Amino acid sequence: MDLRMTAFDSPLFSVLQHLHDACDDSDKSVSGPYRTYARDAKAMAATAADVKESPNSYAFVVDMPGLKSGDIKVQVEDNNVLVISGERKREEEKEGAKYVRMERRVGKFMRKFALPENANTDKISAVCQDGVLTVTVEKLPPPEPKKPKTIEVKIA
């Protein structure tokens, strides 16, 4: 997929496109870590998400049409990074049928989000309904304001 043709015309996406082109799976001369990095960068660039903040939580909304819950993985890494990943597999071709055009994206996808300090990583829920994944991260209650400490003044 040529990212330049999808209104992503920035230096970052040019680098990602170059990495993708250099890391074609048919080219086995490219080292494994480099290929993995390019694949992950491509997967992250191609997965759009909305992030909403409400008074009590954060909501991460990602379109996942046609995916089952077993195809989607939601994790928290390093105690403050939310990772949404998975894979959309190509449908098996039936006898006598072939694709004339194939535009729907297949393959791995991934997004990483740095969670704010007030995110409660113990209270995360994920719901996929009508092809839309919503991951809700509750906020921690605000800390109690510190009351000033009164110190008794003694007369000497």
FIDOGU-199056 format. One record per residue (C-alpha): residue number from 1; residue in three letters; y negated, z, x. Coordinates in Angstrom, 2 decimals, always signed. Each point is the difference from the previous one (the first is absolute). Example, Ala and Ser with C-alpha at 12.3 -4.5 7.8 and 13.67 -1.06 7.14 Angstrom:
<rs>
<r guvex="1" zalum="ALA" y="+4.50" z="+7.80" x="+12.30"/>
<r guvex="2" zalum="SER" y="-3.44" z="-0.66" x="+1.37"/>
</rs>
This chain:
<rs>
<r guvex="1" zalum="MET" y="+0.00" z="+0.00" x="+0.00"/>
<r guvex="2" zalum="ASP" y="-3.34" z="-0.98" x="+1.42"/>
<r guvex="3" zalum="LEU" y="-2.33" z="+2.97" x="-0.53"/>
<r guvex="4" zalum="ARG" y="-3.01" z="-2.20" x="+0.66"/>
<r guvex="5" zalum="MET" y="+0.70" z="-1.81" x="-3.25"/>
<r guvex="6" zalum="THR" y="-0.19" z="+3.19" x="-2.09"/>
<r guvex="7" zalum="ALA" y="-3.69" z="+0.87" x="+0.51"/>
<r guvex="8" zalum="PHE" y="+0.79" z="+2.32" x="+2.91"/>
<r guvex="9" zalum="ASP" y="-2.26" z="-1.51" x="+2.61"/>
<r guvex="10" zalum="SER" y="-0.58" z="+2.79" x="+2.48"/>
<r guvex="11" zalum="PRO" y="+0.91" z="+0.55" x="+3.65"/>
<r guvex="12" zalum="LEU" y="+2.64" z="+2.59" x="-0.97"/>
<r guvex="13" zalum="PHE" y="+1.83" z="-2.45" x="-2.22"/>
<r guvex="14" zalum="SER" y="-0.28" z="-2.70" x="+2.65"/>
<r guvex="15" zalum="VAL" y="+1.78" z="+2.32" x="+2.42"/>
<r guvex="16" zalum="LEU" y="+2.61" z="+0.85" x="-2.63"/>
<r guvex="17" zalum="GLN" y="+0.55" z="-3.70" x="-0.70"/>
<r guvex="18" zalum="HIS" y="+0.38" z="-0.68" x="+3.74"/>
<r guvex="19" zalum="LEU" y="+2.53" z="+2.84" x="+0.30"/>
<r guvex="20" zalum="HIS" y="+1.89" z="-1.33" x="-3.00"/>
<r guvex="21" zalum="ASP" y="+0.04" z="-3.52" x="+1.39"/>
<r guvex="22" zalum="ALA" y="+1.13" z="+1.25" x="+3.42"/>
<r guvex="23" zalum="CYS" y="+2.70" z="+2.15" x="-1.57"/>
<r guvex="24" zalum="ASP" y="+1.83" z="-2.54" x="-2.08"/>
<r guvex="25" zalum="ASP" y="+3.53" z="+1.34" x="-0.56"/>
<r guvex="26" zalum="SER" y="+1.44" z="-3.23" x="+1.35"/>
<r guvex="27" zalum="ASP" y="-1.56" z="+0.77" x="+3.40"/>
<r guvex="28" zalum="LYS" y="+2.35" z="+2.55" x="+1.56"/>
<r guvex="29" zalum="SER" y="-1.85" z="-0.06" x="+3.35"/>
<r guvex="30" zalum="VAL" y="-2.64" z="+2.38" x="-1.39"/>
<r guvex="31" zalum="SER" y="+0.82" z="+3.63" x="+0.75"/>
<r guvex="32" zalum="GLY" y="+1.26" z="+2.29" x="-2.79"/>
<r guvex="33" zalum="PRO" y="-2.89" z="+2.52" x="-0.14"/>
<r guvex="34" zalum="TYR" y="-2.59" z="-2.79" x="-0.04"/>
<r guvex="35" zalum="ARG" y="+1.82" z="-1.76" x="-2.84"/>
<r guvex="36" zalum="THR" y="+0.27" z="+3.28" x="-1.96"/>
<r guvex="37" zalum="TYR" y="-3.72" z="+0.71" x="+0.46"/>
<r guvex="38" zalum="ALA" y="-0.96" z="-3.46" x="-1.22"/>
<r guvex="39" zalum="ARG" y="+2.36" z="+0.25" x="-2.99"/>
<r guvex="40" zalum="ASP" y="-1.44" z="+3.41" x="-0.97"/>
<r guvex="41" zalum="ALA" y="-3.58" z="-1.23" x="+0.43"/>
<r guvex="42" zalum="LYS" y="+0.73" z="-2.98" x="-2.25"/>
<r guvex="43" zalum="ALA" y="+1.65" z="+2.24" x="-2.60"/>
<r guvex="44" zalum="MET" y="-2.98" z="+2.36" x="-0.03"/>
<r guvex="45" zalum="ALA" y="-2.55" z="-2.81" x="-0.27"/>
<r guvex="46" zalum="ALA" y="+1.79" z="-1.57" x="-2.96"/>
<r guvex="47" zalum="THR" y="+0.33" z="+3.15" x="-2.16"/>
<r guvex="48" zalum="ALA" y="-3.14" z="+0.63" x="-2.04"/>
<r guvex="49" zalum="ALA" y="-0.69" z="+3.47" x="-1.39"/>
<r guvex="50" zalum="ASP" y="-2.62" z="+1.88" x="-2.00"/>
<r guvex="51" zalum="VAL" y="-0.85" z="+3.62" x="+0.79"/>
<r guvex="52" zalum="LYS" y="-1.64" z="+2.16" x="-2.67"/>
<r guvex="53" zalum="GLU" y="-1.31" z="+3.54" x="+0.31"/>
<r guvex="54" zalum="SER" y="-0.24" z="+2.34" x="-2.96"/>
<r guvex="55" zalum="PRO" y="-1.09" z="+3.64" x="-0.02"/>
<r guvex="56" zalum="ASN" y="+3.60" z="+1.25" x="+0.43"/>
<r guvex="57" zalum="SER" y="+1.87" z="-2.81" x="+1.77"/>
<r guvex="58" zalum="TYR" y="+0.10" z="-3.29" x="+1.87"/>
<r guvex="59" zalum="ALA" y="+1.81" z="-3.01" x="-1.50"/>
<r guvex="60" zalum="PHE" y="+1.34" z="-2.90" x="+2.06"/>
<r guvex="61" zalum="VAL" y="+0.72" z="-3.05" x="-2.20"/>
<r guvex="62" zalum="VAL" y="+2.06" z="-2.92" x="+1.33"/>
<r guvex="63" zalum="ASP" y="+1.28" z="-3.05" x="-1.91"/>
<r guvex="64" zalum="MET" y="+3.80" z="-0.26" x="+0.35"/>
<r guvex="65" zalum="PRO" y="+1.09" z="-2.65" x="-2.51"/>
<r guvex="66" zalum="GLY" y="+3.73" z="-0.49" x="-0.34"/>
<r guvex="67" zalum="LEU" y="+0.99" z="+2.92" x="+2.24"/>
<r guvex="68" zalum="LYS" y="+2.42" z="+2.75" x="-0.93"/>
<r guvex="69" zalum="SER" y="-0.61" z="+3.61" x="+1.00"/>
<r guvex="70" zalum="GLY" y="+2.78" z="-0.33" x="+2.61"/>
<r guvex="71" zalum="ASP" y="-2.01" z="-2.75" x="+1.74"/>
<r guvex="72" zalum="ILE" y="-3.06" z="+2.26" x="+0.46"/>
<r guvex="73" zalum="LYS" y="-0.32" z="+2.87" x="+2.47"/>
<r guvex="74" zalum="VAL" y="-2.80" z="+2.62" x="-0.02"/>
<r guvex="75" zalum="GLN" y="-0.22" z="+2.38" x="+2.97"/>
<r guvex="76" zalum="VAL" y="-2.40" z="+2.36" x="+1.75"/>
<r guvex="77" zalum="GLU" y="-0.03" z="-0.36" x="+3.79"/>
<r guvex="78" zalum="ASP" y="-1.63" z="+2.31" x="+2.55"/>
<r guvex="79" zalum="ASN" y="-0.93" z="+2.37" x="-2.85"/>
<r guvex="80" zalum="ASN" y="-3.01" z="-2.07" x="-1.08"/>
<r guvex="81" zalum="VAL" y="+0.92" z="-3.72" x="-0.12"/>
<r guvex="82" zalum="LEU" y="+1.26" z="-1.44" x="-3.30"/>
<r guvex="83" zalum="VAL" y="+2.31" z="-2.98" x="+0.54"/>
<r guvex="84" zalum="ILE" y="+0.97" z="-2.36" x="-2.84"/>
<r guvex="85" zalum="SER" y="+2.60" z="-2.55" x="+1.05"/>
<r guvex="86" zalum="GLY" y="+2.90" z="-2.07" x="-1.22"/>
<r guvex="87" zalum="GLU" y="+1.43" z="-3.44" x="-0.23"/>
<r guvex="88" zalum="ARG" y="+0.02" z="-2.80" x="-2.54"/>
<r guvex="89" zalum="LYS" y="+3.17" z="-2.01" x="+0.41"/>
<r guvex="90" zalum="ARG" y="+0.37" z="-3.67" x="-0.80"/>
<r guvex="91" zalum="GLU" y="+2.02" z="-0.75" x="-3.09"/>
<r guvex="92" zalum="GLU" y="+3.33" z="-1.61" x="+0.68"/>
<r guvex="93" zalum="GLU" y="+0.08" z="-3.66" x="-0.91"/>
<r guvex="94" zalum="LYS" y="+2.42" z="-0.89" x="-2.75"/>
<r guvex="95" zalum="GLU" y="+2.43" z="-2.89" x="+0.19"/>
<r guvex="96" zalum="GLY" y="-1.80" z="-3.28" x="-0.58"/>
<r guvex="97" zalum="ALA" y="-3.51" z="+1.57" x="-0.03"/>
<r guvex="98" zalum="LYS" y="-2.51" z="-0.23" x="+2.82"/>
<r guvex="99" zalum="TYR" y="-3.58" z="+1.07" x="+0.51"/>
<r guvex="100" zalum="VAL" y="-2.57" z="-2.73" x="-0.51"/>
<r guvex="101" zalum="ARG" y="-2.86" z="+2.36" x="+0.88"/>
<r guvex="102" zalum="MET" y="+0.13" z="+3.56" x="+1.29"/>
<r guvex="103" zalum="GLU" y="-3.32" z="+1.88" x="-0.08"/>
<r guvex="104" zalum="ARG" y="+0.99" z="+3.60" x="-0.68"/>
<r guvex="105" zalum="ARG" y="+0.00" z="+2.11" x="+3.13"/>
<r guvex="106" zalum="VAL" y="+3.35" z="+1.26" x="+1.26"/>
<r guvex="107" zalum="GLY" y="+0.69" z="+2.33" x="+2.89"/>
<r guvex="108" zalum="LYS" y="-1.15" z="+3.40" x="+1.12"/>
<r guvex="109" zalum="PHE" y="-3.25" z="+1.64" x="-0.98"/>
<r guvex="110" zalum="MET" y="-1.71" z="+3.16" x="+1.18"/>
<r guvex="111" zalum="ARG" y="-3.27" z="+1.90" x="-0.31"/>
<r guvex="112" zalum="LYS" y="-1.09" z="+3.14" x="+1.82"/>
<r guvex="113" zalum="PHE" y="-2.77" z="+2.30" x="-1.20"/>
<r guvex="114" zalum="ALA" y="-1.49" z="+2.92" x="+1.93"/>
<r guvex="115" zalum="LEU" y="-0.19" z="+2.83" x="-2.51"/>
<r guvex="116" zalum="PRO" y="-3.09" z="+2.22" x="-0.12"/>
<r guvex="117" zalum="GLU" y="+0.19" z="+3.63" x="+1.07"/>
<r guvex="118" zalum="ASN" y="-0.03" z="+1.24" x="-3.59"/>
<r guvex="119" zalum="ALA" y="+3.09" z="-2.03" x="-1.00"/>
<r guvex="120" zalum="ASN" y="+2.98" z="+2.13" x="-1.04"/>
<r guvex="121" zalum="THR" y="+2.95" z="-1.79" x="+1.60"/>
<r guvex="122" zalum="ASP" y="+2.40" z="+2.30" x="-1.88"/>
<r guvex="123" zalum="LYS" y="-1.20" z="-1.38" x="-3.35"/>
<r guvex="124" zalum="ILE" y="+0.47" z="-3.76" x="+0.09"/>
<r guvex="125" zalum="SER" y="+1.43" z="-2.05" x="-2.86"/>
<r guvex="126" zalum="ALA" y="+0.78" z="-3.71" x="-0.25"/>
<r guvex="127" zalum="VAL" y="+0.47" z="-2.01" x="-3.19"/>
<r guvex="128" zalum="CYS" y="+0.68" z="-3.73" x="-0.27"/>
<r guvex="129" zalum="GLN" y="-0.79" z="-1.38" x="-3.45"/>
<r guvex="130" zalum="ASP" y="-0.37" z="-3.65" x="-1.03"/>
<r guvex="131" zalum="GLY" y="+0.05" z="-1.10" x="+3.65"/>
<r guvex="132" zalum="VAL" y="-2.77" z="+2.38" x="+1.10"/>
<r guvex="133" zalum="LEU" y="+0.77" z="+2.89" x="+2.35"/>
<r guvex="134" zalum="THR" y="-2.27" z="+3.02" x="-0.31"/>
<r guvex="135" zalum="VAL" y="+0.33" z="+2.71" x="+2.62"/>
<r guvex="136" zalum="THR" y="-1.93" z="+3.16" x="-0.92"/>
<r guvex="137" zalum="VAL" y="-0.89" z="+2.57" x="+2.65"/>
<r guvex="138" zalum="GLU" y="-1.36" z="+3.26" x="-1.37"/>
<r guvex="139" zalum="LYS" y="-2.98" z="+1.64" x="+1.70"/>
<r guvex="140" zalum="LEU" y="+0.12" z="+3.48" x="+1.44"/>
<r guvex="141" zalum="PRO" y="-2.28" z="+2.47" x="-1.77"/>
<r guvex="142" zalum="PRO" y="-3.31" z="+0.48" x="+1.79"/>
<r guvex="143" zalum="PRO" y="-0.05" z="+3.03" x="+2.30"/>
<r guvex="144" zalum="GLU" y="-1.55" z="+3.15" x="-1.36"/>
<r guvex="145" zalum="PRO" y="-3.53" z="+0.46" x="+1.29"/>
<r guvex="146" zalum="LYS" y="-0.18" z="+2.79" x="+2.55"/>
<r guvex="147" zalum="LYS" y="-1.92" z="+3.00" x="-1.16"/>
<r guvex="148" zalum="PRO" y="-2.39" z="+1.47" x="+2.50"/>
<r guvex="149" zalum="LYS" y="+1.34" z="+3.09" x="+1.67"/>
<r guvex="150" zalum="THR" y="-2.26" z="+3.00" x="-0.28"/>
<r guvex="151" zalum="ILE" y="-0.15" z="+2.22" x="+3.05"/>
<r guvex="152" zalum="GLU" y="-1.17" z="+3.57" x="-0.39"/>
<r guvex="153" zalum="VAL" y="-2.88" z="+0.91" x="+2.24"/>
<r guvex="154" zalum="LYS" y="+0.30" z="+3.47" x="+1.49"/>
<r guvex="155" zalum="ILE" y="-2.91" z="+2.06" x="+1.11"/>
<r guvex="156" zalum="ALA" y="+0.34" z="+1.22" x="+3.57"/>
</rs>
